[in-house]
Amino acid sequence: MTTFADLGLGDDILKAIRDAGYETPTPIQEQAIPYVLQTRDVLGCAQTGTGKTASFVLPMLEMLGKGRARARMPRSLILVPTRELATQVSENFDTYGKYHKLSMALLIGGEQMSDQIKALDRGVDVLIATPGRMLDLFERGKMMLNDIKIFVIDEADRMLDMGFIPDVEKIASKLPPMKQTLFFSATMPPEIRKLADRFLKNPKTVTVSAPATTAENVRQVFVNLPTDNDWQKREALRMILKRENVQSAFIFCNRKRDVAMLDKSLRSHGFNAGALHGDMDQSSRTEMLDKFKRGEVTILVCSDVAARGLDVEAMEHVFNFDVPFHAEDYVHRIGRTGRAGRSGTAFTLVTPEDVEKIDEIEKLIKKKPEREVLADLPEPKSHMKQHSHAPHRRGHTSRPSHGSSHGARRDSHARHEKPAPRHHEKSHEKPHEKPAEKAHAPAGFTDDLPAFLRRSHNATKKIELNVLAAAA
């Protein structure tokens, strides 16, 4: 059996690895680390959760152990797509580089730029950055890139999905030609392969599993629901959470506004939930992740910002409240569980409108997960049946149900409203009898308004009631 000592790593790194509780390398580490130490370009592809980060962090620590960074001239650069992944990579350097004196800096959005500039001024051995903040500081003249010895692109397919490739190409064009490039990804679509061919020189390709495969130790279950109704989806999710006695889980939604609504709904039903999405400021995101890792929050409702790179030990479950738009994201989402050889379970709620997306996922992963139909699933509430998703609100967009549109919904509200009496119509009240008071407004409040404003007032009240019901 291969050990870390067999890979050519130094004593200080081996000691830090033992302190972290690891004894044997994963397949991607076993194959990639020797090539990196030989200063070869590497194209690495392995399913998420297999230790890709350590496969470049460990040899980088060994190679950068000698030498010293100069002010504003970092010695290595790691580009990542998200702030969370940047933090994850930095934690690996902290863990395995505890006996080294290498300096490190994070260039990510949501943090004080002045602090990042001060770190660059002191000199940085390892620079971990998201493309946007990296370019911003470079174009301000806060760093020079002509001393970069090692260039790492991590989660390259996610870079493609998020539209970062032009920024990555621009950054790469500023780097010295004599450098080592390491290119890692969990999936390898044709666009990424072409990009790798441009960046890498005679690379060693390390593939330890078929592209876009899922871990065998993760049980995958597709839960078929009879309707597209969001209330029924929330009810189904709550039933599974209780049945499985879930102690730690990520729940993924496709839209940030749905993350907030589902988080609120779960907390209102007594679940210890929290939310994580891209509109939160960095300090709030970091605080929420720390709470989850400490067990203070057991269910984290999140967008795909948490689908890549985050490593939470012993997380038992992943739930796809929404089937992801892109099949590759399914692989990354369920890869948050079953990490480091542990077992895990991934549930995906499947509605009739998800059929095509499910077909794409099954083609990508080349397997058919278990299918389950929930027994005794309640029917949608009567006032929610005609709306498969949350009602329209000003400033938000709702997903239309099949054969409908937002305009059609508003027309439906108008058709069911009782017309307000016009001023010139005769009153049917008896002489000397006071009009009945309104239930939701002071007496006479709407009587004095023009007819079109009375109708608007009634419609607004109706929408408010529907919004409250949608969060149930």
N, C-alpha and C positions, 0 to 999 in steps of 0.2 A: 504493500500500500504506500502510495506517495505521500510524503509529509511536506510541510512548508519548508523545512530545512533542506529538502532535496531540490528546491526550486532556485537556490542560489541567493536567498535573502540573508541579510546580516543579522548578527546576534541581537542588536537592539530591537529590530523589527520582530524577530522571532519571540523575544521576551514579551513585547506588547501584544502579539497574537495570543500567546498563552494566557496573559492576563485577561484577555477578552473572552477566554473560554473555548477557543477554537484549536483543533488539532490537525485536521486534514483539509486540504483545499478542495473546493468544488471543481467540477470538470472545466468550467470556463477559466478559473484561476490556474488550474494545473497546466492548461495548454497555453494560455496567453502570457502569463508572467515570464517564462523563459524567453519568449520572443521580444517582449518589451525590454528586458534586461540586455538583450543583444542589440538594442537600439533599432530594431526593425519597425517599420510601419505595420500596424495591425488593424484588420477589419474583424471586429468581434460581433457575433450574433448569438444570442442565447435568450431563452424565455426569462421573463421578469422573475425576480426573487432568487436568482441563482448565483449572486455574488459578483456581478459585473463591475460594480464600483471598486471593490477591493482588488480586482484583477488589474486595474491601472494605478490605484492609490499605492499599493504595496511596492511595486517596482519603482514608482516615481520617488518615493521616500528614499529608496536605496540609491538611486541615481543622483538625486539632488542633495544627498547628505554631505557632499564635499562642495565647497564653493560658497559664495556669499552674494546676495542680491544687492544691486546698487539702486540708489534713489530713482524712483519713477521708471525703473527698468525691470519688470518682472521676469523671472527665469522660466516660468511655465504658465500655461493658460488652459483652463478647463471651461468650455462653454456648455451651459445647460439651459433647458427651455423654461424652467420655472424657479421661483424663489425657494420653494420647498425643496426641490432637488438640490439646489445650491447648498442649502443648509445641511441636507443629508450627506453630501460629499464632504463638506467641511467637518462634520462629525466623524467621518471615517479617518480624516487626517488627524484629528485630535486623538482618536482612539489608538491608531497604529503608529502615530508619530510622537507619542508621549515622551520617548527617550531621545528625540531629536530636537534640534533648536531651529527648525525651519520656520520662517515667518509665512503667514497666510492672510489673505484678505478676500472679502466677499464684495463684489460689485453687483448689487441687486436693487431693484426698485423698492420704494416704500421705506427706505432707510436714509439717514442723513448723508447727503453727498459730501459734506465737509469732513465727516469722520472717515469716509472712504478715501478722500484725497490725502488726508494725513497719513493713512496707512501706506498709500503709494509713495509718499514722500520719504517714509522711513526705509523703503525697500521691501520687496515682496518676493519670496521664493515660489509660492504657489498662489496663483490668482484664479479665483472661481467666480464666474460672471454669467449673467444673462445678457443676450446680445444687445438689447436696447440700451441698458445702462453702460455697458462696455463701450459702445460706439459714442455715446454722449460724452463720456469722460475723455476718450481718445481725441475726439474732435475739438474738445476744449483745451487740448494740449497738456493734459494732466499726466500722461504716461507716454513712454516710447516702447515699441514692440520689437526692436531689432536685437534684443537679447533672449528672445523666446527659444528655448531648447526643446521643449515638449509641448505639443498642441493636442488637446483632447476634445473631441466632440462627443458628448454623451446624450443618449436618447435622440439620435438623429432623426428618426421617423416622427417623433413628436415636434421637433423643430420644423419639419415639413408641414405637419398639420396646422401649426400655429402661425405659419407664414414667415418664419424667421430665416429662411434659406437665403434671401438676398442680403440680410445683415451678416449672416455667417460667411458668405462669399466675400463680402466687402472686408470683413475682419481678416479673413485668410489671405487676402491680397496684400495686407500690410505686414505680414509676418515674413521673417527671413526665409530664403529658399532652403537653407541647410537646417532642418529641424526634423524631429520625429513626430509623426502624426498617428494618433490612436482614435479609431472611429468605432463607436459602440452603439448598438441598437437591439431592441427586442424583436423587431420585424424588419424585413428587408425588401420593401416594394421596389419596382424597377427604377423609380425616381431617385431613391436613396442609393441604389447600386451605381447609377450614373454619377451621382455626386461623389461617392467614394472613389470612383475611377479618376475623378479630377483632382482630388485632394491627396490621394495616397500614391506613393512610389513603391512599386514592387512589393505590395503588402503580403503578409501572411494572414490568410483567412482562417479564423477560428469559429467554427459552428458546432456547438455541442448539442443542439436539438434542431429539428426542422423549424424554419421560420414560422412565427406566429402559432407555435404549439402551446398548449396549456399543461401545467404540471399534473402528473398522474395522481398526486396525493391530494388534489382538490376535487371534491365531489361537486358536480355541476347539476343543478336542477332548474328546469324551465317550468314555471308555474303558469298554466293556461287559465286566463280569466275570460268570462263570457262576454264582457262588454269593455268599452274604452273609458268607462266612467271613472274619474279620479277618486271620488269618494269610495267606490268599491275597491280600487287599488290600495288606498290607505287602510281600509278595513282588512284586506287580505294580508298586507304587510304586518299589521298589528297581530293578526292571528298567528302568523309564522314566528314572529319575535317571541310571543308568549309560549308557543309550542316548543320551540327550540331552546328556550331558556337562555337567550343570547346574553353573553357577558361582555363581548367586545365585537364591534362590527362597524364597517363603513357602509353607508347607503348612498348610492350614486343617483343623481338626477341629471338630466340633460341641460336644464336651464337654472340660472342662479335664482330667479324668483321662485321656482318650484322648491329649491333647497330651503329657502326661508319659510315657505308655507308648510312644507312637510315637517321641518324642525319644530315649528310652532304647534302643529297638530299632535306630534308625538309627545311633546312636553305637556300638552293639555290633557293627554291620556295617561300621564304618570310615568312615562319613560324618561330615563336619564340621558337626554339627547343634547347635542350641540350642532352648530353649523360651521362649514368651512367653504368659502367660495372666493372668486377672484376680486370681488368688489370690496372685500374687507381689507383694512389697512394691515401692513405687515405685522405690527405688534399684536393686533387682535388675532391674526392667523397663527402666529407663533404661540401665543398664550393658549389658544384653543387646542392646538396640537399637543402642547405640554400637558394640559389637563387630561387629554385622552390617553397619553402615554402613561400618566400617573394613575389612571383608573378613576379620576374624578368625574369624567364623562365616559359613558360606556358605549354610546351609539353616536357616531359622527355622520351627519348628513352632509354630503359634499358634492361639488361639481367635479369635472375631470381634472381640476387643479391638483387633486390628491391621488390621481390614478397612476402617476409615474414617480418612481424613485423613493417614495416614502416607505420606510421600513419600521413597522411596529411589531415587536416580538409577540409571538403567540396570539395573534389576532385570529379569532375563530371563524368569523363569518364575513362575507361580502354580499350585499344585496344590490341588484340593479332595479331600482324603482322604475326607471325608464330604460328600455333597451337602447344602447348607445347608437348614435347616428352612423358611426364608422365601426366596422367589424373589428379593426385592430384595437380599438379602445376597449373592447370586451376583454381581450387578452390581458391588457394592462390593469384593468379594474380588478379582475378576479385574481391577478397576481399579487394583490395586497395580502391575501391569506395563503396558507400553506407554504410559508417561507422557511428557508433553512431546513428543509426536510420534514417540517411538521405537517399535520393534516389540517384541512380546512374545508369549508362548505360555501358554495356560491349559489344564491338563489336569484333568478331573474323573472320578474313579473312580465308576462307576455299577454298583450291584448290583441284583438282581431286586426288592428291596424299595424301590428308589428311583424306580420308574416314575412314580408320581403327582407327586413333587417335580420330576422332569425335565420332565414335561408343563407344569407351572406356570411353570418357567423359560423354556421355549420360547415359551409364550404371552406372557410379559412382554417378552422381548427381541425377539419377532417374527422369529425366525430359528431355523434348525436347525443347530447346530454339527456339525463333522465327527464321524463315528463310527469307532471303532477297536476291533478285537478282538485282544487280545494272543495271538500264536502261542506255543506251547510253554510256556504258563503251568502251573507245577506244580500237581498236585492237592493239596488240603489234607492235612496230616499226619494219619495214621490216628487218632491219639489226639485230634485236634481236630475231626473230621468231625461229631460229634454236637453240637458247640457252635459256633454261628455267631459268638459274641463271647466276650470274656474271662470266665472262670468267676466265680461269685459269691464275693465276699469280704465279711467283716464290715465294715460302715461304708461300703460302696460298693454302687451299684446297677448292674446290667447290663441291656443292652437285650435283651428276650426275642426269640427267633427266632419265625417264624410258627408258630402252633399250639402254642406251648409257654409255660411259665411258670417262675418261679424254683422254685416248689414242685415242679413236674414234674421239674426237673433234680435236685433233692435226692432225689426218689423214685427217679430213674434210678440215682443213685449207690448207694442202699440196695439196689436189686434186684440189682445186680451184685456186691455184697460177699459174701464167704464168711462165713456165720454163725460167730461165735466159740463155742467149746465151752462148755457150762455146767459149773459146778463138780460137779454130781452125776453127770455122765456119766463112764463108765469111760474110763480112759486106755488107748490102744493101744500105749503104749511097752512095750518088753521090760523085765523086772525088771533092776535094777542099771544101766540104760542112762540116761545123762544126756540131758536135753532139749536139742534144738538151740538155739543162741543166736539171738536176734532180729537182723535185719539193721540195724534203725534204733533199737534201744533196748537197754539193758543186759539181760543174762540175767535172766529172772524178772520184768522190769519190768511187763509186762502180765498175767502169770499171776496176780498177787496182786490185780488190780483186779476189781471187779464186771463182769459181762458188758456192761452198757450203757456203761461207761467204756471197755472194750476196743474196742467198736464205734466209739465217738467218736474214739478214738486212731487207728484205722485210717482212718476217713473223713478226718481232718485231714491225715494223710500224703498221701492221694490228692489232696486239693485243692491241697496245696503243690506237688506234682509238676505238676498241670495249670496252676497259675499261672506256674511257671517256663517251661513249654512255650509259654504264650500270649505271652510277651514275646520269643519267638524270632523 
